[in-house]
């Protein structure tokens, strides 16, 4: 029987189809656009290969694009209608079942099936990579870490693509709060494979979460040839670079990155990129700058999509864009549409009421959208009432700690704006304990001290903010190697 490059048997696959799937897995692990061509080649050469069909289904879902998901759902239904899934070998059967569960909107079941698969076949790189992304989409930091950690002993990280597994592990460690181990694993992964943009991204997250901005800037500058273009993660890593620029107190530099690499006239309008754009502009907005023309263009891009209910995390960033642009009516329409969907009043042929997104929308997405609307109206008390109970649950609708920090900052801004100085003190104290060298955290502490009339503490905090910003600015404006 033919086996893949990791030694797994390949059912109903010729050597040619297996080669295409190996190429597709390699491209997926490197976030390379080549993955689409490779999966297409696998389907063409092996129209009955269950792994090719499962991979194609995964590919239609990983971008959180409703249109691609609907097309994948239709293609996958045609395949399973003519296949006896129960007769497939266990590995292929679990892949097909996981793809079907995800297409049906049950992300938790899909993640669980892939975890079951990985226990039996720990060297199935496709199952690990897709399961890792599912854990990210559902905000399950522990499984994000342990799914990969549980498979590591079956791998030699020195083998081809073994380091890529270490890069995934680094991100799971980071999201679980193991920053030193995450940094070590991520750096080691990149040393083994400089094209491992996910590992580069994991290292950048460790610096972000610790407020180690100069190190983060230096690392991104050093590795720029590997991450800055021609991969699915380049926009997101530029977003991280722009966050560092904000910590350096250089809003102009952050917006220059935005214009060049995050959102511009040539941007394709993909959800993953638009949410990065929204999350950056919202931070700029909270810092007191109003980039109105950029907001208008971004809101136009979201409105052009007219997304059905699909992924609450995306909905929140669409509302963020409408609120930033002052299009409160558009934000209200989206919220009302999602409420109709939850109540069963809206039905779509290709967007079923799905277990995972239904829960995410009802419990996290809609309150977060309403909080953003309240913030735009200046109703800071309502923002606090909506977000304070959710502040430790926001991970439940996906994303990373760094991405969700836009909502945490919104809560803090409104705690200060509504005079809830007790809550603001708690939030600032929590943040400063984790990131004692964050310019944002010290600036927030100065705002609180000003509100309390404590001029000496306010000045002390402003000095700390200026010091940390200057250190970051020095790294930001150092010539790239």
C-alpha positions as CSV (number, residue, x, y, z in Angstrom):
1,X,0.0,0.0,0.0
2,X,1.2,3.5,-0.7
3,X,2.2,5.6,2.3
4,X,2.6,9.3,2.8
5,X,5.8,11.0,3.7
6,X,5.1,10.4,7.4
7,X,4.5,6.7,7.0
8,X,0.7,6.7,7.1
9,X,-1.1,4.2,4.8
10,X,-3.1,6.0,2.0
11,X,-6.5,4.4,1.1
12,X,-7.6,4.7,-2.5
13,X,-4.6,6.8,-3.3
14,X,-2.2,6.3,-6.2
15,X,1.5,7.3,-5.8
16,X,0.6,10.4,-7.8
17,X,-2.3,11.4,-5.6
18,X,-0.3,10.8,-2.5
19,X,2.5,13.0,-3.8
20,X,0.0,15.8,-4.4
21,X,-1.4,15.4,-0.8
22,X,2.1,15.4,0.7
23,X,2.7,18.7,-1.3
24,X,-0.6,20.0,0.0
25,X,0.2,19.2,3.6
26,X,3.6,20.9,3.3
27,X,2.0,24.0,1.8
28,X,-0.6,24.1,4.6
29,X,2.0,23.9,7.3
30,X,3.9,26.7,5.6
31,X,0.7,28.8,5.0
32,X,1.5,28.8,1.3
33,X,-1.1,29.6,-1.3
34,X,0.3,26.5,-3.2
35,X,-2.0,24.4,-1.0
36,X,-5.0,25.2,-3.2
37,X,-3.4,24.0,-6.4
38,X,-2.0,20.9,-4.6
39,X,-5.4,19.9,-3.3
40,X,-7.0,20.5,-6.7
41,X,-4.3,18.2,-8.2
42,X,-5.0,15.5,-5.6
43,X,-8.8,15.6,-6.4
44,X,-8.2,15.5,-10.1
45,X,-5.8,12.5,-9.9
46,X,-7.7,10.7,-7.2
47,X,-11.4,11.5,-7.5
48,X,-12.3,8.7,-5.1
49,X,-9.6,9.4,-2.5
50,X,-11.3,10.2,0.8
51,X,-8.4,12.2,2.2
52,X,-8.4,14.4,-0.9
53,X,-12.1,15.2,-0.3
54,X,-11.6,15.8,3.4
55,X,-8.7,18.1,2.7
56,X,-10.7,20.1,0.2
57,X,-13.5,20.4,2.8
58,X,-11.0,21.7,5.4
59,X,-9.6,24.1,2.9
60,X,-13.0,25.6,2.3
61,X,-13.5,26.2,6.0
62,X,-10.1,27.4,7.2
63,X,-10.5,31.0,5.8
64,X,-13.9,31.5,7.6
65,X,-15.4,32.6,4.3
66,X,-19.1,31.7,4.1
67,X,-19.1,31.4,0.3
68,X,-16.2,29.0,0.2
69,X,-17.7,27.0,3.0
70,X,-21.0,26.7,1.1
71,X,-19.2,25.5,-2.1
72,X,-17.2,23.0,-0.1
73,X,-20.4,21.7,1.6
74,X,-22.1,21.1,-1.8
75,X,-19.0,19.3,-3.2
76,X,-18.6,17.2,-0.1
77,X,-22.2,16.2,-0.1
78,X,-21.8,14.9,-3.7
79,X,-18.8,12.8,-2.5
80,X,-20.4,11.2,0.5
81,X,-23.6,10.5,-1.3
82,X,-21.7,8.0,-3.5
83,X,-19.3,6.7,-0.8
84,X,-19.7,4.1,1.9
85,X,-18.0,6.1,4.7
86,X,-18.5,3.3,7.2
87,X,-16.4,0.9,5.2
88,X,-13.4,3.3,5.1
89,X,-10.3,2.5,7.2
90,X,-10.4,4.3,10.5
91,X,-8.0,7.2,9.6
92,X,-9.9,8.1,6.5
93,X,-13.2,7.5,8.1
94,X,-12.4,9.9,11.0
95,X,-11.1,12.6,8.5
96,X,-14.4,12.4,6.5
97,X,-16.5,12.5,9.7
98,X,-14.5,15.5,11.0
99,X,-14.9,17.3,7.7
100,X,-18.6,16.6,7.7
101,X,-19.0,17.8,11.3
102,X,-17.2,21.0,10.6
103,X,-19.2,21.6,7.4
104,X,-22.3,21.1,9.5
105,X,-21.1,23.7,11.9
106,X,-20.2,21.5,14.9
107,X,-16.6,22.7,15.4
108,X,-16.3,21.0,18.8
109,X,-17.2,17.6,17.4
110,X,-14.8,18.0,14.5
111,X,-12.0,18.9,16.9
112,X,-12.8,15.9,19.0
113,X,-12.8,13.5,16.1
114,X,-9.4,14.8,14.9
115,X,-8.1,14.4,18.5
116,X,-9.3,10.8,18.4
117,X,-7.5,10.4,15.1
118,X,-4.3,11.9,16.4
119,X,-4.2,9.5,19.3
120,X,-4.2,6.5,16.9
121,X,-2.1,8.2,14.2
122,X,0.1,10.9,15.9
123,X,2.1,11.3,12.7
124,X,-0.9,12.4,10.7
125,X,0.2,16.0,10.0
126,X,-3.0,17.0,8.4
127,X,-5.1,16.0,11.4
128,X,-2.8,17.9,13.7
129,X,-2.7,21.0,11.6
130,X,-6.5,21.2,11.0
131,X,-7.2,20.3,14.6
132,X,-4.8,23.0,15.8
133,X,-6.8,25.6,13.8
134,X,-10.1,24.3,15.1
135,X,-8.8,24.8,18.7
136,X,-7.8,28.3,17.7
137,X,-11.3,29.1,16.2
138,X,-13.0,27.8,19.3
139,X,-10.6,29.5,21.7
140,X,-9.6,26.2,23.4
141,X,-6.1,27.1,24.6
142,X,-5.5,23.9,26.6
143,X,-6.3,21.7,23.7
144,X,-4.4,24.0,21.4
145,X,-1.4,23.2,23.5
146,X,-2.1,19.5,24.4
147,X,-3.2,18.3,20.9
148,X,0.3,19.0,19.7
149,X,2.0,18.1,22.9
150,X,0.4,14.7,22.9
151,X,1.8,13.9,19.5
152,X,5.3,15.3,19.9
153,X,6.8,12.1,21.2
154,X,6.0,10.3,18.0
155,X,8.0,12.9,16.0
156,X,11.7,13.6,15.6
157,X,11.7,17.4,15.3
158,X,14.9,17.2,13.3
159,X,13.1,15.3,10.4
160,X,11.5,17.2,7.5
161,X,8.5,19.2,8.8
162,X,9.2,18.0,12.4
163,X,10.1,21.5,13.3
164,X,6.7,22.7,12.0
165,X,5.1,20.6,14.7
166,X,7.2,22.4,17.3
167,X,6.0,25.7,15.9
168,X,2.4,24.7,16.4
169,X,3.3,23.6,19.9
170,X,4.8,27.0,20.6
171,X,1.6,28.8,19.8
172,X,-0.4,26.4,22.0
173,X,2.1,27.1,24.8
174,X,1.8,30.8,24.4
175,X,-2.0,30.9,24.4
176,X,-1.9,28.8,27.6
177,X,0.4,31.3,29.3
178,X,3.7,29.3,29.1
179,X,5.7,32.2,27.6
180,X,9.2,31.1,28.3
181,X,8.6,27.6,26.9
182,X,6.7,29.0,24.0
183,X,9.5,31.3,23.0
184,X,12.1,28.6,23.2
185,X,9.9,26.2,21.1
186,X,9.1,28.8,18.6
187,X,12.7,30.0,18.2
188,X,13.9,26.4,17.8
189,X,11.2,25.7,15.2
190,X,12.3,28.7,13.1
191,X,15.9,27.7,13.3
192,X,14.9,24.3,11.9
193,X,12.7,25.9,9.2
194,X,13.1,29.6,8.6
195,X,9.9,29.5,6.4
196,X,7.8,28.5,9.4
197,X,5.7,31.6,9.6
198,X,3.3,30.1,12.2
199,X,6.3,29.6,14.5
200,X,7.5,33.2,13.8
201,X,4.0,34.3,14.7
202,X,4.1,32.3,17.9
203,X,7.3,33.9,19.0
204,X,5.8,37.4,18.2
205,X,2.8,36.5,20.4
206,X,5.1,35.7,23.3
207,X,6.7,39.1,23.1
208,X,3.3,40.8,22.7
209,X,1.9,39.0,25.8
210,X,4.8,40.0,28.0
211,X,5.1,43.6,26.7
212,X,8.6,42.9,25.3
213,X,8.1,45.3,22.4
214,X,11.7,46.0,21.4
215,X,12.4,42.3,21.2
216,X,9.3,41.7,19.1
217,X,10.2,44.5,16.7
218,X,13.8,43.2,16.4
219,X,12.6,39.7,15.8
220,X,10.2,40.6,13.1
221,X,12.8,42.8,11.4
222,X,15.3,40.1,11.4
223,X,12.9,37.5,10.0
224,X,11.1,39.9,7.6
225,X,12.2,38.1,4.3
226,X,10.5,34.9,5.6
227,X,7.2,36.3,6.8
228,X,6.4,39.5,5.0
229,X,5.0,38.3,1.7
230,X,3.6,35.4,-0.2
231,X,1.9,33.5,2.6
232,X,-1.5,33.5,4.2
233,X,-0.1,34.9,7.5
234,X,1.7,38.0,6.1
235,X,-1.1,40.5,6.8
236,X,-1.5,39.2,10.3
237,X,2.2,39.4,11.1
238,X,2.2,43.0,9.7
239,X,-0.7,43.6,12.1
240,X,1.5,42.5,15.0
241,X,4.2,44.9,13.7
242,X,1.7,47.7,13.7
243,X,0.7,46.9,17.3
244,X,4.3,47.3,18.3
245,X,4.4,50.7,16.6
246,X,1.4,51.8,18.7
247,X,3.3,50.7,21.8
248,X,6.1,52.8,20.6
249,X,3.8,55.8,20.6
250,X,4.1,56.1,16.8
251,X,0.5,56.1,15.4
252,X,1.8,57.4,12.0
253,X,4.0,54.3,11.7
254,X,1.2,52.0,12.6
255,X,-1.1,53.6,10.0
256,X,1.6,53.5,7.4
257,X,1.8,49.7,8.0
258,X,-2.0,49.6,7.8
259,X,-2.0,51.4,4.4
260,X,0.8,49.4,2.9
261,X,0.1,45.9,4.1
262,X,-3.1,45.4,6.0
263,X,-5.9,47.2,4.1
264,X,-5.7,49.2,0.9
265,X,-7.4,49.4,-2.5
266,X,-5.8,46.2,-3.7
267,X,-6.8,44.1,-0.7
268,X,-8.9,41.1,-1.5
269,X,-11.5,41.7,1.2
270,X,-10.9,38.4,3.0
271,X,-12.5,38.1,6.5
272,X,-9.2,37.2,8.2
273,X,-7.6,40.3,6.8
274,X,-10.5,42.6,7.4
275,X,-10.7,41.7,11.1
276,X,-7.0,42.5,11.5
277,X,-7.7,45.9,9.9
278,X,-10.6,46.5,12.2
279,X,-8.7,45.4,15.3
280,X,-5.9,47.8,14.5
281,X,-8.1,50.8,13.7
282,X,-10.1,50.3,16.9
283,X,-7.0,50.5,19.0
284,X,-6.0,53.7,17.2
285,X,-9.6,55.0,17.8
286,X,-9.4,54.2,21.5
287,X,-6.0,56.0,21.7
288,X,-7.8,59.2,20.4
289,X,-7.1,59.2,16.7
290,X,-9.9,59.2,14.2
291,X,-8.8,57.8,10.8
292,X,-12.2,58.4,9.2
293,X,-11.3,57.8,5.6
294,X,-9.8,54.4,6.5
295,X,-12.8,53.5,8.6
296,X,-15.1,54.4,5.7
297,X,-13.1,52.2,3.3
298,X,-13.1,49.3,5.7
299,X,-16.8,49.6,6.5
300,X,-17.4,49.5,2.7
301,X,-15.4,46.3,2.4
302,X,-17.5,44.6,5.2
303,X,-20.8,45.8,3.7
304,X,-19.8,44.5,0.3
305,X,-19.5,41.0,1.8
306,X,-23.0,40.9,3.2
307,X,-22.1,37.8,5.2
308,X,-24.7,35.5,6.5
309,X,-24.4,34.1,10.0
310,X,-21.2,32.1,10.0
311,X,-18.6,33.0,12.6
312,X,-19.4,35.4,15.5
313,X,-15.7,36.5,15.7
314,X,-16.0,38.0,12.2
315,X,-19.4,39.6,13.0
316,X,-17.8,41.5,16.0
317,X,-15.1,43.0,13.8
318,X,-17.7,44.0,11.2
319,X,-19.6,45.9,13.8
320,X,-16.3,47.3,15.1
321,X,-15.8,48.7,11.6
322,X,-19.3,50.1,11.3
323,X,-19.0,51.7,14.7
324,X,-15.6,53.3,13.8
325,X,-17.1,54.7,10.6
326,X,-20.1,56.1,12.4
327,X,-22.4,53.7,10.5
328,X,-24.5,52.8,13.5
329,X,-27.5,51.8,11.4
330,X,-25.4,49.2,9.6
331,X,-24.2,47.8,12.9
332,X,-27.7,47.7,14.2
333,X,-28.9,45.9,11.1
334,X,-26.2,43.2,11.5
335,X,-27.2,42.7,15.2
336,X,-30.9,42.5,14.3
337,X,-30.2,40.0,11.6
338,X,-28.2,37.7,13.9
339,X,-31.1,38.0,16.5
340,X,-33.6,36.9,13.8
341,X,-31.3,34.0,12.9
342,X,-31.0,32.8,16.5
343,X,-34.8,33.0,16.9
344,X,-35.2,30.8,13.8
345,X,-36.8,33.6,11.7
346,X,-34.0,33.6,9.2
347,X,-33.1,30.5,7.2
348,X,-30.5,30.1,4.5
349,X,-30.1,27.2,2.1
350,X,-26.3,27.0,2.6
351,X,-26.1,28.4,6.2
352,X,-27.7,26.0,8.6
353,X,-28.3,26.9,12.2
354,X,-25.1,25.6,13.6
355,X,-24.4,24.5,17.1
356,X,-21.0,26.2,17.6
357,X,-21.7,29.6,16.0
358,X,-25.2,29.7,17.5
359,X,-23.7,29.4,21.0
360,X,-20.8,31.8,20.2
361,X,-23.2,34.4,18.8
362,X,-25.8,34.2,21.6
363,X,-23.3,34.1,24.5
364,X,-20.4,36.3,23.3
365,X,-20.8,37.7,19.8
366,X,-24.0,39.7,20.3
367,X,-23.2,41.2,23.7
368,X,-19.8,42.2,22.3
369,X,-21.5,43.8,19.2
370,X,-23.9,45.7,21.5
371,X,-21.0,46.9,23.7
372,X,-19.2,48.3,20.6
373,X,-22.4,50.1,19.6
374,X,-22.8,51.5,23.1
375,X,-19.2,52.7,23.0
376,X,-19.8,54.4,19.7
377,X,-22.8,56.2,21.3
378,X,-20.8,57.2,24.3
379,X,-22.8,55.0,26.7
380,X,-19.9,53.8,28.7
381,X,-22.0,52.4,31.5
382,X,-23.8,50.0,29.1
383,X,-20.4,48.9,27.8
384,X,-19.3,48.0,31.3
385,X,-22.5,46.2,32.0
386,X,-22.1,44.1,28.8
387,X,-18.4,43.3,28.9
388,X,-17.5,43.0,32.5
389,X,-19.4,39.7,32.9
390,X,-17.7,38.4,29.7
391,X,-14.2,39.5,30.3
392,X,-13.0,36.1,31.3
393,X,-15.1,34.3,28.7
394,X,-14.2,36.1,25.6
395,X,-11.9,33.2,24.5
396,X,-15.1,31.2,24.0
397,X,-15.7,32.7,20.6
398,X,-12.2,32.2,19.2
399,X,-9.2,34.2,18.3
400,X,-6.0,34.8,20.3
401,X,-5.4,36.8,23.5
402,X,-3.8,39.5,21.4
403,X,-6.8,39.8,19.1
404,X,-9.4,39.8,21.9
405,X,-7.5,42.5,23.7
406,X,-9.4,45.1,21.5
407,X,-12.5,44.2,23.6
408,X,-10.6,44.2,26.9
409,X,-9.3,47.7,26.0
410,X,-12.9,48.8,25.2
411,X,-14.0,47.6,28.6
412,X,-11.2,49.5,30.3
413,X,-11.8,52.7,28.3
414,X,-15.5,52.6,29.3
415,X,-14.7,51.8,32.9
416,X,-12.7,55.0,33.0
417,X,-15.3,56.9,30.9
418,X,-18.2,55.9,33.2
419,X,-16.4,56.7,36.4
420,X,-16.1,53.1,37.4
421,X,-12.7,53.7,38.9
422,X,-12.9,50.6,41.1
423,X,-13.2,48.4,38.0
424,X,-10.6,50.4,36.1
425,X,-8.1,49.9,38.9
426,X,-8.7,46.1,38.8
427,X,-8.3,45.9,35.1
428,X,-5.2,48.1,35.0
429,X,-3.6,46.2,37.9
430,X,-4.2,42.9,36.2
431,X,-2.7,44.1,32.9
432,X,0.3,45.7,34.5
433,X,1.1,42.6,36.5
434,X,1.3,40.6,33.3
435,X,2.9,43.3,31.1
436,X,4.9,45.7,33.4
437,X,6.6,47.4,30.4
438,X,3.5,48.2,28.3
439,X,3.2,51.8,27.3
440,X,-0.6,51.3,27.0
441,X,-0.9,50.0,30.6
442,X,1.1,52.9,32.1
443,X,-0.9,55.4,30.0
444,X,-4.1,53.9,31.4
445,X,-2.8,54.1,34.9
446,X,-2.1,57.8,34.3
447,X,-5.6,58.3,33.1
448,X,-7.0,56.7,36.3
449,X,-4.7,58.7,38.5
450,X,-5.8,61.9,36.8
451,X,-9.5,60.9,37.3
452,X,-8.8,60.4,41.0
453,X,-7.0,63.7,41.3
454,X,-3.7,62.0,42.2
455,X,-1.3,64.2,40.3
456,X,1.9,62.7,41.6
457,X,0.9,59.2,40.6
458,X,-0.4,60.4,37.2
459,X,3.0,62.0,36.5
460,X,4.9,58.9,37.6
461,X,2.8,56.7,35.3
462,X,3.3,59.1,32.4
463,X,7.0,59.0,32.9
464,X,6.9,55.2,32.8
465,X,4.8,55.3,29.7
466,X,7.2,57.7,28.0
467,X,10.2,55.5,29.0
468,X,8.6,52.3,27.6
469,X,7.5,54.0,24.4
470,X,11.0,55.4,23.9
471,X,12.6,52.0,24.2
472,X,10.1,50.6,21.7
473,X,10.6,53.6,19.4
474,X,14.4,53.0,19.4
475,X,13.8,49.5,18.1
476,X,11.2,50.6,15.6
477,X,13.4,53.1,14.0
478,X,16.6,51.1,14.0
479,X,17.6,50.2,10.4
480,X,16.4,46.7,9.5
481,X,19.2,44.2,9.1
